[in-house]
Amino acid sequence: MTPILLLGGTTEASALAKTLAGAAIDAVFSYAGRTAKPVSQPLPTRVGGFGGVEGLAEYLKTESITHVVDATHPFAAQMSTNAVHACEAAGVPLCAFERPAWQAGEGDQWVHADSIEGAVNALPEAPARVFLAIGKQNLAQFAAKPQHHYLLRLVDAPKADLPLPRTTVEIARGPFDVAGDTALMQRHGITHVVAKNAGGIGAAAKLTAARELSLPVIMIGRPEVPERPVLGSVAEVMAWLSHTAD
Ligand SMILES: NC(=O)c1ccc[n+]([C@@H]2O[C@H](COP(=O)([O-])OP(=O)(O)OC[C@H]3O[C@@H](n4cnc5c(N)ncnc54)[C@H](OP(=O)(O)O)[C@@H]3O)[C@@H](O)[C@H]2O)c1
């Protein structure tokens, strides 16, 4: 039997891995290797980049991969773009497993930004206390507004100096809940939240907490990825796998 390649790094990828393993379907789980201790998976796991489009296309051929499921984070645009081109080149069917984007509801005070730079620009000029809930990448761009105090929530303690002068680092791994996020924001006197529109439940608590505390949220929209079939549930992916196997 030849395996399915599951590109991971999300709760959705872990849920699919569990179902694939439970159904005894041959699959390989792939992590980028960004966190020191990634969540262990019930599937054979590989870690690290493939070496761009060519490297991935080569991997698909060498490992005789039959299908690729891209369940990376909606902001992992480079990996998703590479997957589209490599699958095209290798003639391997690809689908994305992606959660829908969050939508603002009643009581939300969202300011939409179309990029990280847009989010930096949307922050005020006067010193503020910002919950920068965007992970460890892209922090350097916020150095353009060094007057703010930034609360960072990271999976691993930073190994090098942070590129921002005023920070507090909270080490935690999701999923998070509303009570915990409300308490965190109150404890740190947060005035603004910056978030990537990741969608899903695991990271949504901060948005509910911000609504309840009447705080503005600068919401960064998702990056563009080339067109591919996008599925929204484990069941849909399983149906796609059996359909395309025919
Ligand atoms: N971006 C976020 O906000 C975010 C948030 C939570 C989790 N994540 C997860 O963290 C990982 C990295 O995200 P990113 O934004 O740095 O990605 P990215 O910018 O789209 O990818 C950069 C490079 O990292 C490698 N890579 C990314 N995902 C990979 C995977 N699942 N397996 C093997 N190689 C992978 C690829 O290297 P090669 O070109 O060498 O193949 C890719 O070109 C992803 O798996 C993503 O699901 C990202």
The ligand as an SDF file (V2000), in Angstrom:
LIG
                    3D

 48 52  0  0  0  0  0  0  0  0999 V2000
    1.8260   30.6300   10.0570 N   0  0  0  0  0  0  0  0  0  0  0  0
    1.1550   30.4940   11.1840 C   0  0  0  0  0  0  0  0  0  0  0  0
    0.5760   31.4640   11.7160 O   0  0  0  0  0  0  0  0  0  0  0  0
    1.0350   29.1420   11.8390 C   0  0  0  0  0  0  0  0  0  0  0  0
    0.2770   29.0340   13.0140 C   0  0  0  0  0  0  0  0  0  0  0  0
    0.1460   27.7700   13.6070 C   0  0  0  0  0  0  0  0  0  0  0  0
    0.7590   26.6760   13.0580 C   0  0  0  0  0  0  0  0  0  0  0  0
    1.4940   26.8260   11.9210 N   0  0  0  0  0  0  0  0  0  0  0  0
    2.1170   25.6150   11.3700 C   0  0  0  0  0  0  0  0  0  0  0  0
    3.5090   25.8070   11.3980 O   0  0  0  0  0  0  0  0  0  0  0  0
    4.1160   25.2750   10.2340 C   0  0  0  0  0  0  0  0  0  0  0  0
    4.9550   26.3270    9.5750 C   0  0  0  0  0  0  0  0  0  0  0  0
    4.1420   27.4290    9.2300 O   0  0  0  0  0  0  0  0  0  0  0  0
    4.7570   28.6080    8.3530 P   0  0  0  0  0  0  0  0  0  0  0  0
    3.7690   29.7150    8.3430 O   0  0  0  0  0  0  0  0  0  0  0  0
    6.1660   28.8360    8.7470 O   0  0  0  0  0  0  0  0  0  0  0  0
    4.7460   27.9200    6.9220 O   0  0  0  0  0  0  0  0  0  0  0  0
    5.1720   28.5050    5.4960 P   0  0  0  0  0  0  0  0  0  0  0  0
    5.7550   29.8700    5.6620 O   0  0  0  0  0  0  0  0  0  0  0  0
    4.0250   28.3520    4.5820 O   0  0  0  0  0  0  0  0  0  0  0  0
    6.2690   27.4640    5.0640 O   0  0  0  0  0  0  0  0  0  0  0  0
    7.6550   27.7440    5.0040 C   0  0  0  0  0  0  0  0  0  0  0  0
    8.3730   26.4690    4.7310 C   0  0  0  0  0  0  0  0  0  0  0  0
    8.3170   25.5960    5.8600 O   0  0  0  0  0  0  0  0  0  0  0  0
    8.2110   24.2450    5.4390 C   0  0  0  0  0  0  0  0  0  0  0  0
    6.9330   23.6890    5.9080 N   0  0  0  0  0  0  0  0  0  0  0  0
    5.8130   24.3610    6.3030 C   0  0  0  0  0  0  0  0  0  0  0  0
    4.8600   23.5150    6.7300 N   0  0  0  0  0  0  0  0  0  0  0  0
    5.3890   22.2680    6.6100 C   0  0  0  0  0  0  0  0  0  0  0  0
    4.9120   20.9650    6.9140 C   0  0  0  0  0  0  0  0  0  0  0  0
    3.6970   20.7540    7.4580 N   0  0  0  0  0  0  0  0  0  0  0  0
    5.7310   19.9040    6.6400 N   0  0  0  0  0  0  0  0  0  0  0  0
    6.9710   20.0950    6.1250 C   0  0  0  0  0  0  0  0  0  0  0  0
    7.4860   21.3070    5.8280 N   0  0  0  0  0  0  0  0  0  0  0  0
    6.7100   22.3740    6.0790 C   0  0  0  0  0  0  0  0  0  0  0  0
    8.2980   24.2650    3.9180 C   0  0  0  0  0  0  0  0  0  0  0  0
    9.6710   24.1780    3.6160 O   0  0  0  0  0  0  0  0  0  0  0  0
   10.2160   23.6040    2.2140 P   0  0  0  0  0  0  0  0  0  0  0  0
    9.9710   24.6730    1.2000 O   0  0  0  0  0  0  0  0  0  0  0  0
   11.6550   23.3270    2.4750 O   0  0  0  0  0  0  0  0  0  0  0  0
    9.4230   22.3600    1.9060 O   0  0  0  0  0  0  0  0  0  0  0  0
    7.7640   25.6460    3.5860 C   0  0  0  0  0  0  0  0  0  0  0  0
    8.1510   26.1480    2.3310 O   0  0  0  0  0  0  0  0  0  0  0  0
    3.0020   24.7610    9.3300 C   0  0  0  0  0  0  0  0  0  0  0  0
    3.0000   23.3600    9.4150 O   0  0  0  0  0  0  0  0  0  0  0  0
    1.7450   25.3720    9.9040 C   0  0  0  0  0  0  0  0  0  0  0  0
    0.6360   24.5120    9.7960 O   0  0  0  0  0  0  0  0  0  0  0  0
    1.6530   28.0240   11.3040 C   0  0  0  0  0  0  0  0  0  0  0  0
  1  2  1  0
  2  3  2  0
  2  4  1  0
  4  5  1  0
  4 48  2  0
  5  6  2  0
  6  7  1  0
  7  8  2  0
  8  9  1  0
  8 48  1  0
  9 10  1  0
  9 46  1  0
 10 11  1  0
 11 12  1  0
 11 44  1  0
 12 13  1  0
 13 14  1  0
 14 15  2  0
 14 16  1  0
 14 17  1  0
 17 18  1  0
 18 19  2  0
 18 20  1  0
 18 21  1  0
 21 22  1  0
 22 23  1  0
 23 24  1  0
 23 42  1  0
 24 25  1  0
 25 26  1  0
 25 36  1  0
 26 27  1  0
 26 35  1  0
 27 28  2  0
 28 29  1  0
 29 30  1  0
 29 35  2  0
 30 31  1  0
 30 32  2  0
 32 33  1  0
 33 34  2  0
 34 35  1  0
 36 37  1  0
 36 42  1  0
 37 38  1  0
 38 39  2  0
 38 40  1  0
 38 41  1  0
 42 43  1  0
 44 45  1  0
 44 46  1  0
 46 47  1  0
M  CHG  2   8   1  16  -1
M  END
$$$$
